[in-house]
Amino acid sequence: AVGDEFMLNRIELKRGAKVITKSARVSAYQMTLLYLVIQFALSLADNYVSADDGTWVQIGDMQFQVQSLFHHAAFPTPVVVFVSVLVWLLGCVLDAGYIQYHQGVRRGEEMPIASLFDGFGFVGKIVLLNLVMAVFIALWSMLLIVPGIIAAYRYRFALYNLCENPELGVMDALNMSKQQTRGYKLDLFVLDVTFLGWSLLCVLTAGILSIWITPYIQQTDLGYFEAIKAEKGIGRMPGRSPDEDEAFHHDDRF
């Protein structure tokens, strides 16, 4: 079966991800350090205005609780909401910039540190895409946890599609992801499971190991993305203009 053959390539894709990460002309580890530090600062700011006893801060996919350095009275609700929304928006843009950096590295391009902020060039689509995905996943989650998890994997490549081609419409990016992940959701789940050990080590090192593991995981995920696109012929292909990609926009509305 195609799925079984694809699973056998996991080791090769991981090996390739390591080579690509190390080949970056602008260090992937320096970029990741900046990315995680900004995430940490945003999380700290968000939690500072929403709590006055202890603070949860997030580094990558992990959360840590630290004691607030400055005790303060509770902030007004509008301030808390405004800061939380602002932090979420900035986080979405940073995630897109981080993905674009790694996509550029895969293409052999020199991606400067400033490319982390390239998402501001199409911030509206990034925010709308994240909102739509959040709504769809939440609606599926209302049926039970498993449908929500399946939905998350269904839209896993939507942001990749948008970052690869910012001219895409939000629904096009979502629909392409649905087509791309069809038949491969279990493979992607297994891929995530194989990284659980590394994630645990990141927690045990207070997130420090994330500087090296985060780019490795990101490049592996992009490797799967590229392999699935090549297998199905859906998405932006190397050397193909965005206009030619119109042939791959499936009309598969929600």
Buried (B, 14 or more C-beta within 10 A) or exposed (E): EEEEEBBEBBEEBBEBBEEBBEEBEBEBBEBBBBBBEBBBEBBBBBBBBBBBEEBBBBBBEBEBEEEBEEEEEEBEEEEBEEBBEEBBBBBBBBBBBBBBBBBBBBEEBEBEEEBBBBBEEBBEBBBBBBEBBEEBBEEBBEEEEEBBBBBBBBBBBBBBBBBBBBEBEBBBBBBBBBBBBEBBBEBBEEBBEEBEEBBEEBBEEEBBBBBBBBBBBBBBBBBBBBBBBEBBEBBBBEEEEEEEBEEBBEEEEE
